């Protein structure tokens, strides 16, 4: 083939100088085309290898979780369907501020394109005047440029501001919507404790939402602006060099877009996995901060270093694989979308000027001919750049598909949890054919199959099984009744089901059967051994979860709070810390005993019908503890469920709910039992 091509080129040279040029150009085109095809084929092979390379395994991915399932991420019908649903949140109506900013951006893009066209024409005219020595024309066009500087600058910055504001408003809309679902009832608890489809929800709610909204806003500009440029420059070029030039360029756009879209398919999957591994790395670091004291006592810094290094190594391995893939795809992107598009543009442009007998080549004066060439050439280059940007926008579209997949998964899980549906690996599901009768019963249990009745001043369990969310049966069937004013002492070995009972009672865990009668959640209060202290003032620690506005609206005063602190022998803290409006890191400022007494003062403030005290006075002296229990019973009328093994507390209770740790329990009047059997 090389000899044949050589003969053709030689014949062309001998026949005509113009054909000599065109023949050499044809040979260069063939050679360049062959090189590009070979390069694309080579890069495609390398890209496929990079995409198929083993992806690092998630360290904390439970069986059945999102990371254990390979979800297909691509720019397809599923992606566009998900985007249309999310866009209804981002732009709720045609008259919303977001829609208005989209219009502002669109108008700015139109103005920017026309400014570019004007700059091109005016710049070409200035160059023609310089070449031809036209001083008057030069000054005229230069003065026009000076006058246009401010409008051009305003147009450019208005476009940038519109895009920044649009991304911020998108993020605000989506964040508010997701957090409204996330913080509804106990969904925030259930996401990480009941359902195992989502790991690291904080990563999704913050970083992923930010990147998604930025990507949407940028893509709006990166698609709309090139499309607008293509339309305007195609129309202008049609008037200058005919319809054939824009048609060839648009045909090249379609062809290159199809090729590059096929090559970029793995990009979305890389993005999804990258965000998951980033979330895992953030999680192990946050665990180190949360449990730093326990780790320090165990001298576990070396072990934690291994865990963090291992997690980071998996992230780096994945990022390197993704970087290699994106580097290879970027090579093809640059060749196809930038350089080859420019080559096609030059070829299209040259036809009118190199062809014999062309009006452009022979009829126009040299200066006008040069001006026409520069104008049309620059328009064609701008058209090629616009098509290149549009082709490259496909890369961002594939990346957006990854973020869309992550946000859609989170939204779907939040909606499922709001309906009482959750997905979790169940213990009973792993039982084989030889499973015991007890396991068979466990399989029959279904979440949310029990009945919950709200009634004041009574708690009744009627054949209620105590079952963990993953199907582990702790108590087959529990029945007891507690009326207001009858305190219950709960005792038993660790892991027997005490905390599980309260999680079921509080509504954190689903009911797997039976009938549970209890007051509404506002009349149930839980105080753990390590009380939660919120961010805010000293006042906020007592009234949590109420706000200061709710506190004052209900007619309470700071003197009331001082009285609650006095009941727990903690009134001195107000003076010591500088008043009610003092803001501090209360988890560090208060001692263990002070934290527990603040929690008891919080209980006095809210005054619920029932309260669950989970070893919440272990760091409080016996006399203060006794006073607080007596105050709850005699003056506030709060019925207590107390988890404790202290014999000193028996006199403040009427019943004992004892777990034996083997799936059994007993509910008895405290007067009929020996404290030595259950207390210490």
C-alpha positions as CSV (number, residue, x, y, z in Angstrom):
1,X,0.0,0.0,0.0
2,X,2.9,2.3,0.7
3,X,4.3,1.9,-2.9
4,X,0.8,2.6,-4.3
5,X,0.4,5.7,-2.2
6,X,3.9,6.8,-3.2
7,X,3.1,6.5,-6.9
8,X,-0.1,8.4,-6.5
9,X,1.7,11.2,-4.7
10,X,4.5,11.3,-7.3
11,X,1.9,11.4,-10.2
12,X,0.2,14.3,-8.4
13,X,3.4,16.2,-8.0
14,X,4.3,15.8,-11.6
15,X,0.9,16.9,-12.9
16,X,0.2,19.9,-10.8
17,X,1.8,22.0,-8.0
18,X,-1.6,22.4,-6.4
19,X,-2.1,18.6,-6.5
20,X,1.4,18.3,-5.1
21,X,0.2,20.2,-2.0
22,X,-3.1,18.2,-1.8
23,X,-1.3,14.9,-2.4
24,X,1.2,15.5,0.4
25,X,-1.8,16.6,2.5
26,X,-3.6,13.4,1.6
27,X,-0.6,11.3,2.5
28,X,-0.2,13.1,5.8
29,X,-3.9,12.6,6.5
30,X,-3.7,8.8,5.9
31,X,-0.6,8.5,8.1
32,X,-2.1,10.6,10.8
33,X,-5.4,8.7,10.7
34,X,-3.6,5.4,10.9
35,X,-1.6,6.7,13.9
36,X,-4.7,7.9,15.7
37,X,-6.5,4.6,15.1
38,X,-3.5,2.6,16.4
39,X,-3.2,4.9,19.4
40,X,-6.9,4.7,20.2
41,X,-6.8,0.9,20.0
42,X,-3.7,0.7,22.2
43,X,-5.2,3.0,24.8
44,X,-8.5,1.2,24.7
45,X,-6.6,-2.0,25.6
46,X,-4.7,-0.4,28.4
47,X,-7.9,1.3,29.7
48,X,-9.8,-2.0,29.7
49,X,-7.0,-3.5,31.7
50,X,-7.0,-0.7,34.2
51,X,-10.8,-0.9,34.6
52,X,-10.7,-4.6,35.2
53,X,-7.9,-4.4,37.7
54,X,-8.8,-5.8,41.1
55,X,-10.5,-3.1,43.1
56,X,-9.5,-2.8,46.8
57,X,-11.8,-4.6,49.2
58,X,-13.7,-2.5,51.7
59,X,-12.6,-3.1,55.3
60,X,-15.9,-2.5,56.9
61,X,-18.3,-3.7,54.2
62,X,-20.7,-6.1,55.8
63,X,-22.3,-8.9,53.8
64,X,-25.2,-7.6,51.8
65,X,-24.1,-4.0,52.1
66,X,-23.8,-1.5,49.3
67,X,-20.1,-2.1,48.8
68,X,-20.5,-5.8,48.5
69,X,-22.7,-5.4,45.4
70,X,-21.3,-4.3,42.2
71,X,-23.7,-1.6,40.9
72,X,-23.5,-0.6,37.3
73,X,-22.8,3.1,36.9
74,X,-23.1,4.5,33.4
75,X,-24.7,7.3,31.5
76,X,-27.9,5.5,30.6
77,X,-31.6,5.6,31.1
78,X,-31.3,4.8,34.8
79,X,-28.9,7.8,35.2
80,X,-31.2,10.2,33.4
81,X,-34.2,9.0,35.4
82,X,-32.4,9.5,38.7
83,X,-31.2,13.0,37.5
84,X,-34.7,14.0,36.6
85,X,-36.0,13.1,40.1
86,X,-33.1,15.0,41.8
87,X,-33.6,18.0,39.5
88,X,-37.1,18.3,40.9
89,X,-35.5,18.9,44.3
90,X,-32.8,21.3,42.9
91,X,-35.3,23.3,40.8
92,X,-38.7,22.8,42.4
93,X,-40.6,25.1,40.1
94,X,-40.2,27.4,37.1
95,X,-40.6,30.4,39.4
96,X,-38.0,29.3,42.0
97,X,-34.8,31.3,42.5
98,X,-32.8,28.4,41.1
99,X,-34.8,28.6,37.8
100,X,-34.1,32.4,37.8
101,X,-30.4,31.9,38.2
102,X,-30.4,29.3,35.4
103,X,-32.0,31.9,33.2
104,X,-29.4,34.4,34.3
105,X,-26.6,32.0,33.4
106,X,-28.2,31.2,30.1
107,X,-28.5,34.9,29.2
108,X,-25.0,35.4,30.3
109,X,-23.8,32.6,28.1
110,X,-25.6,34.0,25.1
111,X,-24.1,37.4,25.8
112,X,-20.7,35.9,26.3
113,X,-20.8,34.1,22.9
114,X,-21.9,37.2,21.1
115,X,-19.1,39.1,22.9
116,X,-16.6,36.4,21.6
117,X,-17.9,36.8,18.1
118,X,-17.6,40.6,18.3
119,X,-14.1,40.4,19.8
120,X,-13.1,38.0,16.9
121,X,-14.5,40.4,14.2
122,X,-13.0,43.5,15.9
123,X,-9.7,41.9,16.5
124,X,-9.5,40.7,12.9
125,X,-10.3,44.2,11.7
126,X,-7.6,45.7,13.9
127,X,-5.0,43.2,12.5
128,X,-6.1,44.0,8.9
129,X,-5.7,47.8,9.6
130,X,-2.2,47.2,11.0
131,X,-1.1,45.1,8.0
132,X,-2.6,47.5,5.4
133,X,-1.4,50.6,7.3
134,X,-4.9,52.0,7.8
135,X,-4.3,54.3,10.8
136,X,-7.8,55.7,11.0
137,X,-9.4,52.3,10.9
138,X,-7.0,51.0,13.5
139,X,-7.8,53.9,15.9
140,X,-11.6,53.4,15.3
141,X,-11.6,49.7,16.1
142,X,-9.1,50.1,19.0
143,X,-11.4,52.7,20.5
144,X,-14.4,50.4,20.2
145,X,-12.4,47.7,22.1
146,X,-11.7,50.2,24.9
147,X,-15.3,51.1,25.2
148,X,-16.3,47.4,25.2
149,X,-13.9,46.4,28.0
150,X,-16.3,47.1,30.9
151,X,-19.4,45.3,29.3
152,X,-17.2,42.4,28.4
153,X,-15.8,42.1,32.0
154,X,-19.3,42.4,33.5
155,X,-20.6,39.7,31.2
156,X,-17.8,37.3,32.1
157,X,-18.1,37.8,35.8
158,X,-21.9,37.7,35.8
159,X,-21.6,34.2,34.2
160,X,-19.1,33.1,36.8
161,X,-21.2,34.5,39.7
162,X,-24.3,32.9,38.3
163,X,-22.7,29.5,38.2
164,X,-21.3,29.8,41.8
165,X,-24.6,30.9,43.1
166,X,-26.4,28.1,41.2
167,X,-24.1,25.5,42.7
168,X,-24.6,26.9,46.2
169,X,-28.4,27.0,45.8
170,X,-28.4,23.4,44.5
171,X,-26.4,22.3,47.5
172,X,-28.7,24.1,49.9
173,X,-31.8,22.5,48.4
174,X,-30.4,19.0,48.3
175,X,-28.8,19.2,51.7
176,X,-32.0,20.5,53.3
177,X,-34.0,17.8,51.7
178,X,-31.7,14.9,52.7
179,X,-31.2,16.2,56.3
180,X,-35.0,16.6,56.7
181,X,-35.3,12.8,55.9
182,X,-32.1,11.9,57.8
183,X,-33.1,13.6,61.0
184,X,-36.8,12.6,60.9
185,X,-37.7,10.4,63.9
186,X,-34.9,7.9,64.4
187,X,-33.7,7.6,60.8
188,X,-30.2,8.9,61.6
189,X,-29.9,6.1,64.1
190,X,-31.4,3.4,61.8
191,X,-29.1,4.3,58.9
192,X,-26.0,3.1,60.8
193,X,-27.5,0.7,63.3
194,X,-30.3,-1.1,61.5
195,X,-29.7,-0.8,57.8
196,X,-26.3,-1.9,56.3
197,X,-26.8,-0.6,52.7
198,X,-25.1,2.8,53.5
199,X,-21.7,3.1,55.1
200,X,-20.4,6.5,56.1
201,X,-23.5,8.5,55.7
202,X,-21.6,11.6,56.8
203,X,-19.4,11.3,53.7
204,X,-22.5,11.2,51.5
205,X,-24.3,14.0,53.2
206,X,-21.3,16.4,53.0
207,X,-18.6,15.7,50.5
208,X,-20.6,13.7,47.9
209,X,-23.5,16.3,47.9
210,X,-21.0,19.1,47.5
211,X,-19.3,17.4,44.6
212,X,-22.6,16.4,43.0
213,X,-24.0,20.0,43.1
214,X,-20.7,21.5,41.8
215,X,-20.7,18.9,39.0
216,X,-24.3,19.7,38.0
217,X,-23.7,23.4,37.8
218,X,-20.4,23.0,35.9
219,X,-22.0,20.6,33.5
220,X,-24.8,23.0,32.8
221,X,-22.3,25.5,31.7
222,X,-20.0,23.0,30.0
223,X,-22.8,21.6,27.8
224,X,-25.0,24.7,27.3
225,X,-22.1,27.1,26.4
226,X,-20.5,24.8,23.8
227,X,-23.9,24.0,22.2
228,X,-24.6,27.7,22.0
229,X,-21.2,28.4,20.5
230,X,-21.7,25.6,17.9
231,X,-25.1,27.1,16.8
232,X,-23.8,30.6,16.5
233,X,-20.4,29.8,14.9
234,X,-22.0,27.3,12.5
235,X,-24.4,30.0,11.4
236,X,-21.6,32.5,10.9
237,X,-19.4,30.0,9.1
238,X,-22.2,29.0,6.8
239,X,-22.3,32.6,5.6
240,X,-18.5,32.7,5.1
241,X,-17.5,29.3,3.7
242,X,-20.8,27.5,3.1
243,X,-22.8,24.8,4.8
244,X,-20.3,22.0,4.1
245,X,-17.8,23.1,6.8
246,X,-20.1,23.1,9.8
247,X,-21.7,19.9,8.6
248,X,-18.4,18.1,8.5
249,X,-17.4,19.4,11.9
250,X,-20.7,18.4,13.5
251,X,-20.4,14.9,11.9
252,X,-17.0,14.6,13.5
253,X,-18.5,15.7,16.9
254,X,-21.0,12.9,16.8
255,X,-18.5,10.3,15.8
256,X,-15.9,11.3,18.4
257,X,-18.6,11.5,21.0
258,X,-19.7,7.9,20.4
259,X,-16.1,6.7,20.6
260,X,-15.2,8.6,23.8
261,X,-18.4,7.7,25.5
262,X,-17.6,4.0,25.0
263,X,-14.1,4.5,26.3
264,X,-15.2,6.4,29.4
265,X,-17.7,3.9,30.8
266,X,-15.7,2.7,33.8
267,X,-15.2,6.3,35.0
268,X,-18.5,6.3,37.0
269,X,-17.6,3.0,38.8
270,X,-14.2,4.5,39.7
271,X,-15.9,7.6,41.2
272,X,-18.3,5.5,43.3
273,X,-15.6,3.3,44.7
274,X,-13.4,6.3,45.3
275,X,-16.0,8.0,47.5
276,X,-16.6,4.8,49.4
277,X,-12.9,4.3,50.2
278,X,-12.6,8.0,51.1
279,X,-15.5,7.6,53.5
280,X,-13.9,4.5,55.0
281,X,-10.6,6.4,55.5
282,X,-12.4,9.2,57.2
283,X,-14.3,6.7,59.4
284,X,-11.2,5.0,60.8
285,X,-9.7,8.4,61.6
286,X,-12.9,9.5,63.4
287,X,-12.9,6.3,65.4
288,X,-9.4,7.1,66.6
289,X,-10.5,10.4,67.9
290,X,-13.7,9.0,69.5
291,X,-12.0,6.2,71.3
292,X,-8.6,7.8,71.9
293,X,-8.8,7.3,75.7
294,X,-9.5,3.6,75.5
295,X,-6.9,3.1,72.8
296,X,-4.3,5.0,74.9
297,X,-5.0,2.7,78.0
298,X,-4.5,-0.3,75.8
299,X,-1.3,1.2,74.2
300,X,-3.1,0.4,70.9
301,X,-1.4,3.2,68.8
302,X,0.6,0.7,66.8
303,X,-2.4,-1.5,66.0
304,X,-4.4,1.6,65.0
305,X,-1.5,2.7,62.8
306,X,-1.7,-0.6,61.0
307,X,-5.5,-0.2,60.5
308,X,-5.2,3.4,59.2
309,X,-2.2,2.5,57.0
310,X,-4.1,-0.5,55.6
311,X,-7.2,1.7,54.8
312,X,-5.1,4.4,53.3
313,X,-3.2,1.9,51.2
314,X,-6.4,0.6,49.7
315,X,-7.5,4.1,48.9
316,X,-4.1,4.9,47.3
317,X,-4.2,1.7,45.3
318,X,-7.6,2.6,43.9
319,X,-6.7,6.2,43.3
320,X,-3.6,5.1,41.4
321,X,-5.7,2.7,39.2
322,X,-8.2,5.4,38.6
323,X,-5.4,7.9,37.8
324,X,-3.9,5.5,35.3
325,X,-7.2,4.9,33.6
326,X,-8.1,8.6,33.5
327,X,-4.6,9.5,32.2
328,X,-5.0,7.0,29.3
329,X,-8.5,8.3,28.6
330,X,-7.2,11.8,28.8
331,X,-4.7,11.0,26.2
332,X,-7.4,10.0,23.8
333,X,-9.6,12.9,24.8
334,X,-6.9,15.4,24.0
335,X,-6.1,13.8,20.6
336,X,-9.7,13.3,19.5
337,X,-11.4,16.3,21.1
338,X,-8.7,19.0,20.8
339,X,-5.9,18.3,18.2
340,X,-7.7,16.1,15.7
341,X,-10.7,18.4,15.9
342,X,-8.4,21.3,15.0
343,X,-6.9,19.2,12.1
344,X,-10.4,18.6,10.7
345,X,-11.1,22.3,11.1
346,X,-8.0,23.3,9.1
347,X,-8.9,20.8,6.4
348,X,-12.4,22.1,6.1
349,X,-11.1,25.7,6.1
350,X,-8.4,25.1,3.5
351,X,-10.7,23.8,0.8
352,X,-12.2,27.2,-0.2
353,X,-8.8,28.9,-0.2
354,X,-6.7,26.2,-1.9
355,X,-9.2,25.2,-4.6
356,X,-8.5,26.7,-8.1
357,X,-11.0,29.2,-9.3
358,X,-12.5,29.9,-5.9
359,X,-14.0,33.3,-5.3
360,X,-12.2,33.4,-2.0
361,X,-8.9,32.7,-3.7
362,X,-9.1,35.0,-6.7
363,X,-11.7,37.6,-6.5
364,X,-11.0,39.4,-3.3
365,X,-8.2,41.8,-2.7
366,X,-5.3,40.4,-0.7
367,X,-6.1,42.3,2.5
368,X,-9.7,41.4,2.4
369,X,-8.9,37.8,1.5
370,X,-6.5,37.7,4.5
371,X,-9.1,39.2,6.8
372,X,-11.8,36.7,5.5
373,X,-9.4,33.8,6.1
374,X,-8.5,35.0,9.6
375,X,-12.1,35.6,10.5
376,X,-13.4,32.3,9.2
377,X,-10.4,30.4,10.5
378,X,-10.8,31.7,14.0
379,X,-14.5,31.0,13.9
380,X,-13.7,27.5,12.8
381,X,-11.1,27.1,15.5
382,X,-13.6,28.3,18.1
383,X,-16.2,25.9,16.7
384,X,-13.7,23.1,17.0
385,X,-12.9,24.1,20.6
386,X,-16.6,24.2,21.4
387,X,-17.1,20.7,20.0
388,X,-14.0,19.6,22.0
389,X,-15.5,21.0,25.2
390,X,-18.8,19.3,24.5
391,X,-17.0,16.0,23.9
392,X,-15.0,16.4,27.0
393,X,-18.2,17.3,28.9
394,X,-19.0,13.6,28.4
395,X,-16.2,12.8,30.8
396,X,-17.8,15.0,33.5
397,X,-21.1,13.5,32.7
398,X,-19.7,10.0,33.4
399,X,-18.2,11.3,36.7
400,X,-21.6,12.9,37.5
401,X,-23.2,9.5,37.0
402,X,-21.1,8.2,39.9
403,X,-22.1,11.0,42.3
404,X,-25.7,10.6,41.2
405,X,-25.6,6.9,42.0
406,X,-24.4,7.7,45.5
407,X,-26.9,10.4,46.2
408,X,-29.8,8.3,44.8
409,X,-28.8,5.3,47.0
410,X,-28.8,7.5,50.1
411,X,-32.2,9.0,49.2
412,X,-33.7,5.6,48.6
413,X,-32.4,4.2,51.9
414,X,-33.8,7.2,53.8
415,X,-37.2,6.7,52.2
416,X,-37.2,3.0,52.9
417,X,-36.4,3.6,56.6
418,X,-39.1,6.2,56.9
419,X,-41.5,3.4,55.7
420,X,-40.1,1.0,58.3
421,X,-38.1,-1.0,55.7
422,X,-34.5,-1.9,56.3
423,X,-32.0,-4.3,54.7
424,X,-29.7,-6.2,57.0
425,X,-27.9,-9.5,57.0
426,X,-30.0,-11.7,59.1
427,X,-28.5,-14.4,61.3
428,X,-31.4,-16.8,60.6
429,X,-30.6,-16.6,56.8
430,X,-27.3,-18.4,57.3
431,X,-28.9,-21.4,59.0
432,X,-28.7,-24.6,57.0
433,X,-31.1,-27.4,56.6
434,X,-30.2,-28.8,60.0
435,X,-31.2,-25.6,61.8
436,X,-32.8,-26.1,65.2
437,X,-36.4,-25.5,66.1
438,X,-35.4,-22.2,67.8
439,X,-33.7,-21.1,64.6
440,X,-36.8,-22.0,62.6
441,X,-38.9,-19.8,64.9
442,X,-36.4,-17.0,64.4
443,X,-36.8,-17.2,60.7
444,X,-40.6,-16.7,61.1
445,X,-40.0,-13.4,62.9
446,X,-40.5,-10.4,60.7
447,X,-39.5,-6.7,61.5
448,X,-42.4,-4.4,62.3
449,X,-44.9,-7.3,62.6
450,X,-45.9,-6.4,66.2
451,X,-48.5,-3.9,67.3
452,X,-47.7,-0.7,69.1
453,X,-50.4,1.1,71.2
454,X,-49.9,4.5,72.7
455,X,-51.4,5.0,76.2
456,X,-50.4,7.2,79.0
457,X,-49.2,6.1,82.4
458,X,-48.6,2.4,81.6
459,X,-46.1,0.1,79.9
460,X,-47.3,-3.3,78.9
461,X,-45.4,-6.0,77.0
462,X,-47.7,-8.7,75.7
463,X,-45.8,-11.7,74.2
464,X,-43.2,-9.3,72.7
465,X,-40.0,-11.0,71.5
466,X,-36.7,-9.2,72.1
467,X,-34.8,-9.5,68.9
468,X,-31.8,-7.7,67.5
469,X,-32.2,-6.1,64.0
470,X,-30.1,-8.9,62.5
471,X,-32.5,-11.5,63.8
472,X,-30.7,-12.7,66.9
473,X,-33.5,-13.8,69.4
474,X,-32.6,-12.7,73.0
475,X,-36.0,-13.3,74.6
476,X,-38.5,-15.5,72.8
477,X,-41.6,-13.9,74.4
478,X,-41.8,-11.3,77.2
479,X,-44.9,-10.2,79.0
480,X,-45.2,-7.8,82.0
481,X,-47.2,-4.7,82.9
482,X,-46.0,-1.6,84.8
483,X,-48.3,1.2,85.9
484,X,-47.2,4.7,86.7
485,X,-45.7,5.0,90.2
486,X,-44.2,1.5,90.2
487,X,-40.5,1.6,89.7
488,X,-38.7,-1.4,88.1
489,X,-35.2,-2.5,88.7
490,X,-33.6,-4.3,85.7
491,X,-30.7,-6.6,86.2
492,X,-28.9,-9.4,84.5
493,X,-25.5,-10.3,83.0
494,X,-23.9,-8.4,80.1
495,X,-25.4,-9.2,76.7
496,X,-28.6,-10.7,78.1
497,X,-30.9,-8.1,76.5
498,X,-31.3,-5.2,78.9
499,X,-30.3,-2.5,76.5
500,X,-32.1,-4.4,73.7
501,X,-35.3,-4.2,75.8
502,X,-35.0,-0.4,76.1
503,X,-34.1,0.1,72.4
504,X,-37.3,-1.8,71.5
505,X,-39.3,0.2,74.1
506,X,-37.9,3.4,72.8
507,X,-38.7,2.6,69.2
508,X,-35.1,2.5,68.0
509,X,-35.5,-1.2,67.0
510,X,-38.4,-2.7,65.2
511,X,-41.0,-4.8,66.9
512,X,-40.8,-8.4,65.8
513,X,-44.2,-9.5,67.2
514,X,-46.6,-9.3,70.1
515,X,-48.2,-6.1,71.4
516,X,-46.5,-3.2,73.2
517,X,-48.5,-0.5,75.0
518,X,-46.5,2.6,76.1
519,X,-46.8,6.4,76.3
520,X,-45.7,8.5,73.3
521,X,-42.0,9.1,72.9
522,X,-42.2,12.5,74.5
523,X,-43.1,10.8,77.8
524,X,-40.2,8.4,77.7
525,X,-36.8,9.6,78.7
526,X,-33.5,7.7,78.6
527,X,-30.3,8.5,80.5
528,X,-27.2,6.4,79.7
529,X,-24.2,5.8,81.8
530,X,-22.2,8.4,79.8
531,X,-24.7,11.3,79.2
532,X,-24.7,13.1,75.9
533,X,-23.7,16.8,76.2
534,X,-24.6,19.0,73.3
535,X,-22.8,21.9,71.7
536,X,-23.9,25.2,73.3
537,X,-24.4,27.0,76.6
538,X,-24.7,25.6,80.1
539,X,-28.4,26.2,79.9
540,X,-28.6,24.1,76.7
541,X,-27.1,21.1,78.7
542,X,-30.1,21.1,81.1
543,X,-32.9,21.7,78.6
544,X,-31.6,19.5,75.7
545,X,-33.2,18.7,73.3
546,X,-35.3,21.9,73.7
547,X,-33.9,25.2,72.4
548,X,-33.7,28.4,74.4
549,X,-36.7,29.8,72.4
550,X,-38.8,26.7,73.4
551,X,-37.6,27.0,77.0
552,X,-38.7,30.6,77.4
553,X,-41.9,30.1,75.3
554,X,-43.0,27.4,77.8
555,X,-42.7,29.9,80.7
556,X,-39.6,28.5,82.3
557,X,-36.9,30.7,83.9
558,X,-33.2,30.2,84.8
559,X,-34.3,30.1,88.4
560,X,-36.2,26.9,87.6
561,X,-33.0,25.4,86.2
562,X,-31.0,26.5,89.2
563,X,-33.5,24.6,91.4
564,X,-33.0,21.4,89.4
565,X,-29.3,21.7,89.8
566,X,-29.7,22.3,93.5
567,X,-31.7,19.0,93.7
568,X,-28.7,17.2,92.3
569,X,-26.2,19.2,94.5
570,X,-24.7,21.0,91.5
571,X,-25.9,24.6,91.9
572,X,-22.3,25.8,92.3
573,X,-21.5,25.0,88.7
574,X,-23.4,28.1,87.4
575,X,-21.1,30.4,89.3
576,X,-18.0,28.4,88.7
577,X,-18.5,28.4,84.9
578,X,-19.5,32.0,84.6
579,X,-23.3,31.9,84.1
580,X,-25.9,30.2,82.1
581,X,-24.8,31.7,78.7
582,X,-21.2,30.3,79.0
583,X,-20.2,28.2,76.0
584,X,-17.6,25.4,76.6
585,X,-16.7,21.9,75.6
586,X,-18.8,20.5,78.4
587,X,-17.6,16.9,77.9
588,X,-14.1,18.0,79.0
589,X,-15.1,20.7,81.5
590,X,-17.4,18.5,83.7
591,X,-16.2,15.5,85.7
592,X,-17.9,12.1,85.4
593,X,-20.1,12.6,88.4
594,X,-21.1,16.1,87.3
595,X,-22.1,14.9,83.9
596,X,-24.4,12.3,85.5
597,X,-25.9,14.9,87.8
598,X,-26.5,17.2,84.8
599,X,-28.3,14.4,83.1
600,X,-30.5,13.9,86.2
601,X,-31.3,17.7,86.3
602,X,-32.2,17.3,82.6
603,X,-34.7,14.6,83.6
604,X,-36.2,16.8,86.3
605,X,-36.7,19.6,83.8
606,X,-38.5,17.4,81.2
607,X,-40.5,15.5,83.8
608,X,-41.6,12.6,81.6
609,X,-44.0,9.8,82.7
610,X,-41.3,7.1,82.5
611,X,-37.5,7.3,82.6
612,X,-34.9,4.7,81.8
613,X,-31.8,5.0,84.0
614,X,-29.0,2.9,82.5
615,X,-26.3,2.8,85.3
616,X,-26.6,6.6,85.1
617,X,-25.6,7.2,88.8
618,X,-22.5,5.0,89.0
619,X,-20.2,8.0,89.6
620,X,-22.6,9.7,92.1
621,X,-22.3,9.3,95.8
622,X,-24.9,7.1,97.5
623,X,-26.6,9.9,99.5
624,X,-27.0,12.2,96.4
625,X,-28.2,9.2,94.4
626,X,-30.8,8.4,97.0
627,X,-32.0,11.9,97.1
628,X,-32.4,12.0,93.3
629,X,-34.4,8.8,93.3
630,X,-36.7,9.9,96.1
631,X,-37.3,13.3,94.3
632,X,-38.3,11.5,91.1
633,X,-40.7,9.3,92.9
634,X,-42.3,11.5,95.5
635,X,-42.3,15.0,94.0
636,X,-42.1,14.6,90.2
637,X,-44.1,11.4,89.7
638,X,-41.6,9.9,87.3
639,X,-41.7,6.1,87.0
640,X,-38.3,4.6,86.7
641,X,-36.8,1.7,84.9
642,X,-33.3,1.4,86.5
643,X,-30.5,-0.8,85.2
644,X,-28.2,-1.3,88.3
645,X,-26.8,-4.0,90.6
646,X,-26.6,-1.7,93.6
647,X,-28.5,-3.1,96.6
648,X,-28.9,0.5,97.9
649,X,-31.4,1.2,95.1
650,X,-33.8,-1.7,95.9
651,X,-35.8,0.4,98.4
652,X,-36.7,2.9,95.7
653,X,-38.2,0.2,93.4
654,X,-41.3,-2.0,93.4
655,X,-40.4,-4.7,90.8
656,X,-37.4,-6.6,89.5
657,X,-37.1,-7.6,85.9
658,X,-34.2,-10.1,85.9
659,X,-32.6,-11.6,82.9
660,X,-30.8,-15.0,83.3
661,X,-28.6,-14.6,80.2
662,X,-29.9,-17.8,78.6
663,X,-33.0,-16.5,76.9
664,X,-35.1,-16.4,80.1
665,X,-36.4,-13.7,82.4
666,X,-38.5,-13.2,85.5
667,X,-40.7,-10.3,86.6
668,X,-41.4,-10.2,90.3
669,X,-42.4,-8.0,93.2
670,X,-39.2,-6.8,94.9
671,X,-40.7,-7.7,98.3
672,X,-40.7,-11.4,97.3
673,X,-36.9,-11.5,96.4
674,X,-33.6,-11.6,98.2
675,X,-31.4,-8.6,97.2
676,X,-28.3,-10.9,97.5
677,X,-29.5,-12.8,94.4
678,X,-29.5,-9.8,92.1
679,X,-27.6,-7.0,93.8
680,X,-24.1,-6.3,94.8
